[in-house]
Amino acid sequence: MKNNDLAFGDLKGGRLIFAAFVLALANFMVVLDMTIANVSVPHITGSLAVSSSQGTWVITSYAVAEAICVPLTGWLAGRFGGVRVFVVSLIGFTCFSILCGLSTSLEMLVICRIGQGLFGGPIMPLSQTLLMRIFPPEKQSQAMGMWAMTTVVGPILGPILGGSISDNLSWHWIFFINIPVGIFCAVAAMRLLKPAETAIAKIKIDSVGLFLLIVWIGALQLMLDLGHENDWFNSSFICALAVITVVGLVTFIIWELTERHPVVNIQIFRYRGFTVSVLSLAFAFGAFFASIVLIPQWVQINLGYTATWAGYLTATMGFGSLTMSPIVAKMATKYDQRALACFGLMILAVATLMRSFWVTEADFMALAVPQILQGFAVPFFFIPLSNMALAAVKPSEMASAAGLMNFLRTMAGAIGASIAITMWDDHSKIARSEMVATLHVDEVQNNLVQKGMSPDSALGYISHLVDQESLTLSANHVFLILSMVFVFAGLIIWLCPKPKPGVGGQPTH
């Protein structure tokens, strides 16, 4: 514990508070970047002349790259030192943020977002562990409270900032705003955190496991993102990706079970409490992330919302999360955490079911009520499930368990968003063809011409209405399926053994 004593000796009073602020700010920047792009997708797709489903790659590529890098954080910190990796990650993240802002094509933007995700992955877990290192044990819970607050505030401010910047400047600036924050955090971390540097050891990396992880995750994400453009399994390319995914996953599991230093410690799944909690968390987070990606796009394309107002709508969710997080954290020590998680997931199912009745004439409040309800429910599922997962494993395996949980959560979010946008796109085409088949176009066109429209503008107006309605019907269909996913996630949690009262790991956001 020599390192810890040194850290306390060097960092006291104002310097300690400033170091904590720097770590929390770095975490805030990374969390912000997950949600800031959501409301800007229509701006990005319009600027780069690509479809809305292709625009989703901007979000999913970042999430996938981050998910791959999170399990590596422990090895990187042990091999090169936690502070060094943290500073290099901040510099890399800032450089790729600049490149994202300078992107002139979708391909370039996606490649730069992957780079951003790879460097952004270690920042969140390292900011958490370095906070624990620089604070004495009696103040660690306060420090973690400050850290957790940035993780909750990030998703609230992300959509508002993203919307305001996209409308008033251009979408490029959602990436450029990271530059001053990234430089400030990197310089401050270099100056302040040297005493908190961790010991370096030559640790063997599971290079085969890492290669297999990248192969099957990459193939899975490409299959989900490109599937509907290539007519799914009628395309030999998609079939090849599906085979690579399955073979890669099976090989990866077998390899990791036999490897002495695995990149992902799959053996943690032997704990029933961990497996069920993480499975429920993955399903719930996948459905949750899908809805927060879909809603901003739907309101902008269909209801004519600006990116700013789409941001305000998305952000209404945050106020419930902010108020309920400390309350739920206290409740988790008194009540059965399975019941709390189930309650939260059922409220999420109800909120999502309310969205499946949305119409094109819906006003702001009709859209905001499910959002507020969702915000209220999120801490109820997130905190108990995180606690239950970490409480089910041995203390020595907690770091591996937290890494695995974050990896699966991030992956589930990326997969959920890809599937939801694909379903939305595919179902809207079906809904459109069904509507066109039942619509008496000539009759409606004649009526509009009689009211003073030209034949071409009347036809354009009818086409616009049909598009609007088909996108809304399709969104309703997706929300109905997502509500079923929440119900499923809420029911499987009861397979978890009853947690011991007062036991729970620190929730990892």
C-alpha positions as CSV (number, residue, x, y, z in Angstrom):
1,M,0.0,0.0,0.0
2,K,3.1,2.2,-0.3
3,N,1.7,3.8,-3.4
4,N,-1.5,4.8,-1.6
5,D,0.4,6.5,1.3
6,L,2.5,8.4,-1.2
7,A,-0.6,9.5,-3.0
8,F,-2.2,10.8,0.1
9,G,1.0,12.6,1.1
10,D,1.2,14.5,-2.2
11,L,-2.5,15.1,-2.8
12,K,-4.1,17.0,0.0
13,G,-6.8,19.6,0.3
14,G,-7.3,21.7,-2.9
15,R,-5.0,19.5,-5.0
16,L,-6.9,16.3,-4.1
17,I,-10.3,18.0,-4.9
18,F,-8.8,19.3,-8.2
19,A,-7.5,15.8,-9.1
20,A,-11.0,14.3,-8.3
21,F,-12.6,17.0,-10.5
22,V,-10.2,16.2,-13.4
23,L,-11.0,12.4,-13.2
24,A,-14.8,13.1,-13.0
25,L,-14.6,15.5,-15.9
26,A,-12.7,13.0,-18.1
27,N,-15.4,10.4,-17.3
28,F,-18.1,13.0,-18.1
29,M,-16.5,13.7,-21.5
30,V,-16.6,10.0,-22.5
31,V,-20.2,9.5,-21.2
32,L,-21.3,12.6,-23.0
33,D,-19.9,11.3,-26.3
34,M,-22.1,8.2,-26.1
35,T,-25.3,10.3,-26.2
36,I,-24.3,13.6,-27.9
37,A,-24.3,12.0,-31.4
38,N,-27.9,10.5,-31.0
39,V,-29.8,13.7,-31.8
40,S,-27.3,14.8,-34.4
41,V,-27.7,11.6,-36.6
42,P,-30.2,13.3,-39.0
43,H,-27.8,16.3,-39.5
44,I,-24.9,13.9,-40.1
45,T,-26.8,11.7,-42.6
46,G,-28.1,14.8,-44.4
47,S,-24.6,16.4,-44.6
48,L,-22.9,13.1,-45.8
49,A,-25.9,12.1,-48.0
50,V,-26.5,8.6,-46.4
51,S,-29.6,6.9,-45.1
52,S,-30.7,7.1,-41.4
53,S,-29.9,3.4,-40.9
54,Q,-26.4,4.0,-42.1
55,G,-26.1,7.1,-39.8
56,T,-26.6,4.8,-36.8
57,W,-23.1,3.3,-37.6
58,V,-21.8,6.5,-36.0
59,I,-23.2,5.4,-32.7
60,T,-22.8,1.6,-32.9
61,S,-19.1,1.8,-34.2
62,Y,-18.1,3.8,-31.1
63,A,-20.0,1.5,-28.7
64,V,-18.5,-1.7,-30.2
65,A,-14.9,-0.3,-30.2
66,E,-15.4,0.8,-26.6
67,A,-16.8,-2.7,-25.6
68,I,-13.7,-4.4,-27.1
69,C,-11.3,-2.1,-25.3
70,V,-13.0,-2.2,-21.8
71,P,-11.8,-5.8,-21.0
72,L,-8.2,-4.8,-21.9
73,T,-8.1,-2.0,-19.4
74,G,-6.8,-4.2,-16.5
75,W,-4.0,-5.6,-18.6
76,L,-3.0,-2.2,-20.0
77,A,-2.9,-0.6,-16.5
78,G,-0.8,-3.5,-15.2
79,R,1.6,-3.5,-18.1
80,F,2.1,0.3,-18.6
81,G,0.8,1.9,-15.4
82,G,-2.8,3.2,-14.7
83,V,-2.0,6.9,-15.0
84,R,0.1,6.5,-18.2
85,V,-2.7,4.6,-19.9
86,F,-5.2,7.2,-18.7
87,V,-3.2,10.1,-20.1
88,V,-2.5,8.3,-23.4
89,S,-6.2,7.4,-23.7
90,L,-7.2,11.1,-23.1
91,I,-4.7,12.2,-25.8
92,G,-5.8,9.5,-28.3
93,F,-9.5,10.3,-27.6
94,T,-8.9,14.0,-28.2
95,C,-7.0,13.4,-31.5
96,F,-9.7,11.1,-32.8
97,S,-12.3,13.7,-31.8
98,I,-10.5,16.2,-34.0
99,L,-10.5,13.7,-36.9
100,C,-14.2,13.0,-36.4
101,G,-15.0,16.7,-36.7
102,L,-12.9,16.9,-39.9
103,S,-14.6,13.9,-41.5
104,T,-16.0,14.4,-45.0
105,S,-17.5,11.0,-45.6
106,L,-19.4,8.3,-43.6
107,E,-16.5,5.8,-43.9
108,M,-14.0,8.3,-42.5
109,L,-16.3,9.3,-39.7
110,V,-17.0,5.6,-38.7
111,I,-13.2,4.8,-38.7
112,C,-12.5,7.8,-36.5
113,R,-15.4,6.9,-34.2
114,I,-13.8,3.4,-33.8
115,G,-10.5,5.1,-32.9
116,Q,-12.4,7.3,-30.4
117,G,-14.1,4.3,-28.8
118,L,-10.8,2.3,-28.5
119,F,-9.2,5.2,-26.6
120,G,-12.4,6.1,-24.8
121,G,-12.9,2.6,-23.5
122,P,-10.2,2.6,-20.7
123,I,-11.1,6.2,-19.5
124,M,-14.3,5.2,-17.6
125,P,-12.9,2.3,-15.6
126,L,-9.5,4.0,-15.0
127,S,-11.1,7.2,-13.7
128,Q,-13.0,5.1,-11.2
129,T,-10.0,3.1,-10.0
130,L,-7.7,6.2,-9.8
131,L,-10.3,8.0,-7.7
132,M,-10.3,5.1,-5.3
133,R,-6.5,5.3,-5.2
134,I,-6.1,9.0,-4.4
135,F,-8.8,9.2,-1.7
136,P,-8.4,7.7,1.8
137,P,-10.8,4.8,2.5
138,E,-13.1,7.0,4.7
139,K,-13.7,9.5,1.8
140,Q,-14.0,7.0,-1.1
141,S,-17.8,6.7,-1.0
142,Q,-18.1,10.6,-1.4
143,A,-15.6,10.5,-4.3
144,M,-17.6,7.7,-6.0
145,G,-20.8,9.7,-5.5
146,M,-19.2,12.6,-7.4
147,W,-18.0,10.2,-10.1
148,A,-21.4,8.5,-10.4
149,M,-23.1,12.0,-10.7
150,T,-21.1,12.7,-13.9
151,T,-22.3,9.4,-15.3
152,V,-25.9,10.4,-14.7
153,V,-25.6,14.1,-15.8
154,G,-23.7,13.1,-19.0
155,P,-26.8,11.5,-20.7
156,I,-29.0,14.5,-19.7
157,L,-26.7,17.2,-21.1
158,G,-25.5,15.1,-24.1
159,P,-28.7,15.4,-26.2
160,I,-29.3,19.1,-25.3
161,L,-25.7,20.0,-26.2
162,G,-25.7,17.8,-29.3
163,G,-29.0,19.4,-30.5
164,S,-28.0,23.0,-29.8
165,I,-24.6,22.6,-31.4
166,S,-26.0,20.8,-34.5
167,D,-28.7,23.5,-35.1
168,N,-26.6,26.6,-34.3
169,L,-23.1,25.7,-35.6
170,S,-22.8,22.3,-37.4
171,W,-22.5,18.6,-36.4
172,H,-18.7,18.8,-36.6
173,W,-18.6,20.9,-33.4
174,I,-20.1,18.0,-31.3
175,F,-16.7,16.5,-31.7
176,F,-14.6,19.7,-31.5
177,I,-15.9,20.6,-28.0
178,N,-13.9,17.6,-26.7
179,I,-10.6,19.3,-27.7
180,P,-10.3,21.8,-24.8
181,V,-11.7,19.3,-22.2
182,G,-9.4,16.5,-23.4
183,I,-6.2,18.7,-23.4
184,F,-7.0,20.2,-20.0
185,C,-7.7,16.7,-18.4
186,A,-4.5,15.2,-20.0
187,V,-2.2,18.0,-18.8
188,A,-3.8,18.1,-15.3
189,A,-3.6,14.3,-15.0
190,M,0.1,14.3,-16.0
191,R,0.8,17.1,-13.4
192,L,-1.3,15.8,-10.5
193,L,-1.6,12.0,-10.7
194,K,2.0,11.0,-10.9
195,P,2.0,9.9,-7.2
196,A,-1.0,7.6,-7.9
197,E,0.9,5.6,-10.6
198,T,0.4,1.9,-10.3
199,A,3.2,-0.7,-10.2
200,I,4.2,-2.1,-13.6
201,A,4.7,-5.8,-14.3
202,K,5.3,-7.8,-17.5
203,I,1.9,-9.4,-17.8
204,K,1.2,-11.9,-20.6
205,I,-1.6,-10.8,-22.9
206,D,-4.0,-13.3,-24.4
207,S,-3.4,-12.2,-28.0
208,V,-5.3,-15.2,-29.5
209,G,-8.3,-14.4,-27.3
210,L,-8.2,-10.7,-28.2
211,F,-8.0,-11.5,-31.9
212,L,-11.0,-13.9,-31.7
213,L,-12.9,-11.3,-29.7
214,I,-12.3,-8.6,-32.4
215,V,-13.2,-11.1,-35.2
216,W,-16.6,-12.3,-33.9
217,I,-17.7,-8.9,-32.5
218,G,-16.7,-7.1,-35.7
219,A,-18.5,-9.8,-37.9
220,L,-21.6,-9.6,-35.7
221,Q,-21.8,-5.8,-35.9
222,L,-21.2,-5.7,-39.7
223,M,-23.9,-8.4,-40.2
224,L,-26.4,-6.3,-38.1
225,D,-25.6,-3.0,-39.7
226,L,-25.4,-4.2,-43.4
227,G,-28.0,-6.9,-43.2
228,H,-31.1,-5.0,-44.4
229,E,-29.1,-3.3,-47.2
230,N,-28.0,-6.7,-48.6
231,D,-31.4,-8.5,-48.2
232,W,-30.2,-10.4,-45.1
233,F,-29.5,-14.1,-45.6
234,N,-30.2,-14.0,-49.3
235,S,-26.8,-12.4,-49.6
236,S,-23.7,-14.7,-49.5
237,F,-21.8,-11.8,-47.8
238,I,-24.2,-11.7,-44.9
239,C,-24.2,-15.5,-44.6
240,A,-20.4,-15.5,-44.5
241,L,-20.4,-12.9,-41.7
242,A,-23.0,-15.0,-39.8
243,V,-20.7,-18.1,-40.1
244,I,-17.7,-16.1,-39.0
245,T,-19.7,-14.7,-36.0
246,V,-20.8,-18.2,-34.8
247,V,-17.5,-20.0,-35.4
248,G,-15.6,-17.0,-33.9
249,L,-17.8,-17.0,-30.8
250,V,-17.6,-20.7,-30.2
251,T,-13.8,-20.8,-30.7
252,F,-13.4,-17.7,-28.4
253,I,-15.4,-19.4,-25.6
254,I,-13.4,-22.6,-25.8
255,W,-10.1,-20.7,-25.9
256,E,-11.0,-18.4,-23.0
257,L,-12.0,-21.4,-20.8
258,T,-8.6,-23.0,-21.3
259,E,-6.4,-19.9,-21.2
260,R,-4.5,-19.1,-18.0
261,H,-4.7,-15.3,-18.5
262,P,-7.9,-14.8,-20.5
263,V,-8.8,-11.4,-22.0
264,V,-12.4,-12.0,-20.8
265,N,-12.8,-14.2,-17.7
266,I,-15.8,-16.4,-18.9
267,Q,-15.5,-18.6,-15.8
268,I,-17.3,-15.9,-13.8
269,F,-20.5,-17.1,-15.4
270,R,-20.3,-20.1,-13.1
271,Y,-22.1,-17.9,-10.5
272,R,-25.8,-18.1,-11.1
273,G,-26.4,-14.7,-9.5
274,F,-23.9,-13.0,-11.8
275,T,-25.1,-14.7,-15.0
276,V,-28.8,-14.0,-14.4
277,S,-28.2,-10.4,-13.3
278,V,-25.9,-9.6,-16.3
279,L,-28.3,-11.4,-18.8
280,S,-31.2,-9.3,-17.5
281,L,-29.0,-6.1,-17.6
282,A,-27.9,-6.9,-21.2
283,F,-31.5,-7.4,-22.5
284,A,-32.8,-4.3,-20.6
285,F,-29.9,-2.0,-21.7
286,G,-30.2,-3.2,-25.3
287,A,-33.9,-2.2,-25.4
288,F,-33.2,1.0,-23.4
289,F,-30.4,2.1,-25.7
290,A,-32.4,1.2,-28.8
291,S,-35.2,3.5,-27.7
292,I,-32.9,6.5,-27.0
293,V,-31.3,6.1,-30.4
294,L,-34.7,5.7,-32.3
295,I,-36.7,8.5,-30.6
296,P,-34.6,11.5,-31.6
297,Q,-34.4,10.3,-35.2
298,W,-38.2,9.7,-35.4
299,V,-39.2,13.1,-34.0
300,Q,-36.8,14.9,-36.3
301,I,-37.7,13.0,-39.5
302,N,-41.4,12.7,-38.8
303,L,-42.5,15.5,-36.6
304,G,-40.2,18.2,-37.9
305,Y,-38.5,18.7,-34.6
306,T,-35.2,20.5,-34.6
307,A,-32.1,18.7,-33.1
308,T,-32.3,21.1,-30.1
309,W,-35.9,20.2,-29.3
310,A,-35.2,16.5,-29.9
311,G,-32.4,17.0,-27.3
312,Y,-34.8,18.6,-24.8
313,L,-37.2,15.7,-25.3
314,T,-34.5,13.1,-24.8
315,A,-33.1,14.9,-21.8
316,T,-36.4,14.9,-19.9
317,M,-35.5,11.4,-19.0
318,G,-32.5,12.5,-17.0
319,F,-34.3,14.4,-14.3
320,G,-36.0,11.2,-13.0
321,S,-32.7,9.4,-13.0
322,L,-30.9,12.2,-11.2
323,T,-33.5,12.4,-8.4
324,M,-34.1,8.6,-8.0
325,S,-30.4,7.4,-8.1
326,P,-29.6,8.2,-4.4
327,I,-33.0,7.0,-3.2
328,V,-32.7,3.7,-5.0
329,A,-29.1,3.2,-3.7
330,K,-30.4,3.5,-0.1
331,M,-33.4,1.2,-0.9
332,A,-31.1,-1.4,-2.3
333,T,-29.7,-2.1,1.2
334,K,-33.1,-2.6,2.8
335,Y,-35.3,-4.4,0.2
336,D,-35.0,-7.4,-2.0
337,Q,-33.0,-6.2,-5.0
338,R,-34.8,-8.6,-7.3
339,A,-38.1,-6.9,-6.6
340,L,-36.6,-3.4,-7.1
341,A,-35.1,-4.5,-10.5
342,C,-38.3,-6.2,-11.6
343,F,-40.3,-3.1,-10.6
344,G,-38.0,-0.8,-12.6
345,L,-38.1,-3.1,-15.7
346,M,-42.0,-3.3,-15.6
347,I,-42.2,0.5,-15.5
348,L,-39.8,0.7,-18.4
349,A,-42.1,-1.8,-20.2
350,V,-45.2,0.4,-19.5
351,A,-43.3,3.5,-20.7
352,T,-42.3,1.8,-23.9
353,L,-45.8,0.4,-24.4
354,M,-47.1,4.0,-24.2
355,R,-44.8,4.9,-27.0
356,S,-46.3,2.2,-29.2
357,F,-49.5,4.4,-29.4
358,W,-47.7,7.5,-30.5
359,V,-49.3,9.3,-33.6
360,T,-47.9,11.9,-36.0
361,E,-50.0,14.6,-34.3
362,A,-48.5,13.9,-30.9
363,D,-47.6,17.1,-28.9
364,F,-44.5,17.6,-26.8
365,M,-46.1,16.5,-23.5
366,A,-47.5,13.2,-25.0
367,L,-43.9,12.4,-26.0
368,A,-42.3,13.6,-22.8
369,V,-44.4,11.6,-20.3
370,P,-43.0,8.2,-21.2
371,Q,-39.5,9.8,-21.2
372,I,-40.0,11.1,-17.6
373,L,-41.4,7.7,-16.6
374,Q,-38.4,6.0,-18.1
375,G,-35.9,8.2,-16.3
376,F,-37.7,7.4,-13.0
377,A,-37.4,3.7,-13.7
378,V,-33.7,3.5,-14.9
379,P,-32.0,3.6,-11.4
380,F,-34.5,0.9,-10.2
381,F,-33.1,-1.6,-12.7
382,F,-29.5,-0.4,-13.1
383,I,-28.3,-0.1,-9.5
384,P,-29.8,-3.3,-8.1
385,L,-28.7,-5.4,-11.1
386,S,-25.1,-4.0,-10.9
387,N,-25.1,-4.7,-7.2
388,M,-26.4,-8.2,-7.5
389,A,-24.0,-9.1,-10.2
390,L,-20.9,-7.9,-8.3
391,A,-22.2,-9.3,-5.0
392,A,-22.5,-12.8,-6.5
393,V,-18.7,-13.1,-7.2
394,K,-15.7,-13.4,-4.9
395,P,-13.9,-10.1,-3.9
396,S,-10.8,-11.2,-5.9
397,E,-12.9,-11.6,-9.1
398,M,-14.8,-8.4,-8.7
399,A,-12.6,-6.4,-11.1
400,S,-13.0,-9.1,-13.8
401,A,-16.7,-9.3,-13.2
402,A,-17.1,-5.5,-13.4
403,G,-15.1,-5.5,-16.7
404,L,-17.2,-8.3,-18.1
405,M,-20.5,-6.7,-17.1
406,N,-19.5,-3.3,-18.7
407,F,-18.4,-5.2,-21.8
408,L,-21.7,-7.0,-22.2
409,R,-23.7,-3.9,-21.4
410,T,-22.0,-1.8,-24.0
411,M,-22.2,-4.6,-26.6
412,A,-25.9,-5.1,-25.8
413,G,-26.5,-1.4,-26.4
414,A,-24.8,-1.4,-29.8
415,I,-26.6,-4.6,-30.9
416,G,-30.0,-3.3,-29.6
417,A,-29.6,0.0,-31.5
418,S,-28.6,-1.8,-34.8
419,I,-31.5,-4.3,-34.6
420,A,-34.1,-1.5,-33.7
421,I,-33.1,0.8,-36.5
422,T,-33.0,-2.1,-39.0
423,M,-36.5,-3.2,-37.9
424,W,-37.8,0.4,-38.1
425,D,-36.4,0.7,-41.6
426,D,-37.7,-2.7,-42.9
427,H,-41.1,-2.4,-41.3
428,S,-41.7,1.1,-42.6
429,K,-41.3,-0.3,-46.2
430,I,-43.8,-3.0,-45.5
431,A,-46.3,-0.5,-43.9
432,R,-45.8,1.8,-46.9
433,S,-46.6,-0.8,-49.5
434,E,-49.7,-2.0,-47.5
435,M,-50.9,1.6,-47.3
436,V,-50.3,2.3,-50.9
437,A,-52.2,-0.8,-51.9
438,T,-55.4,0.3,-50.0
439,L,-55.2,4.0,-50.9
440,H,-57.2,5.4,-53.7
441,V,-54.5,7.8,-54.9
442,D,-56.4,9.2,-58.0
443,E,-59.5,10.1,-55.9
444,V,-57.4,11.8,-53.2
445,Q,-55.3,13.6,-55.8
446,N,-58.4,14.9,-57.6
447,N,-59.8,16.3,-54.4
448,L,-56.5,18.1,-53.6
449,V,-56.3,19.5,-57.2
450,Q,-59.9,20.9,-56.8
451,K,-58.7,22.7,-53.6
452,G,-56.1,24.5,-55.7
453,M,-53.0,22.2,-55.7
454,S,-51.1,21.3,-58.8
455,P,-51.3,17.5,-59.7
456,D,-47.5,17.1,-59.0
457,S,-47.7,18.9,-55.6
458,A,-50.8,16.9,-54.7
459,L,-49.0,13.7,-55.4
460,G,-45.9,14.9,-53.4
461,Y,-48.2,15.8,-50.5
462,I,-49.8,12.3,-50.5
463,S,-46.4,10.6,-50.7
464,H,-45.2,12.7,-47.8
465,L,-48.2,11.7,-45.7
466,V,-47.8,8.0,-46.5
467,D,-44.1,8.2,-45.6
468,Q,-44.9,9.9,-42.3
469,E,-47.6,7.4,-41.3
470,S,-45.5,4.3,-42.4
471,L,-42.5,5.5,-40.3
472,T,-44.8,6.1,-37.3
473,L,-46.5,2.7,-37.6
474,S,-43.1,1.1,-37.9
475,A,-41.8,3.0,-34.8
476,N,-44.9,1.8,-32.8
477,H,-44.2,-1.8,-33.9
478,V,-40.5,-1.5,-32.7
479,F,-41.6,0.0,-29.3
480,L,-44.1,-2.9,-28.8
481,I,-41.3,-5.4,-29.3
482,L,-39.0,-3.5,-27.0
483,S,-41.6,-3.4,-24.2
484,M,-41.8,-7.2,-24.4
485,V,-38.0,-7.4,-24.1
486,F,-38.3,-5.3,-20.8
487,V,-41.0,-7.7,-19.5
488,F,-38.7,-10.7,-20.3
489,A,-35.7,-9.0,-18.5
490,G,-37.9,-8.3,-15.5
491,L,-39.1,-11.9,-15.3
492,I,-35.8,-13.7,-15.6
493,I,-34.3,-11.8,-12.7
494,W,-36.3,-14.0,-10.3
495,L,-34.1,-16.9,-11.4
496,C,-31.3,-15.1,-9.4
497,P,-30.7,-16.5,-5.9
498,K,-32.0,-14.2,-3.1
499,P,-29.2,-11.6,-2.4
500,K,-28.0,-11.5,1.2
501,P,-29.3,-8.4,3.0
502,G,-26.8,-5.5,3.0
503,V,-24.5,-7.2,0.4
504,G,-23.8,-5.4,-2.8
505,G,-20.9,-4.3,-4.8
506,Q,-20.3,-0.7,-5.8
507,P,-22.6,0.0,-8.8
508,T,-20.5,0.4,-12.0
509,H,-22.2,2.8,-14.4
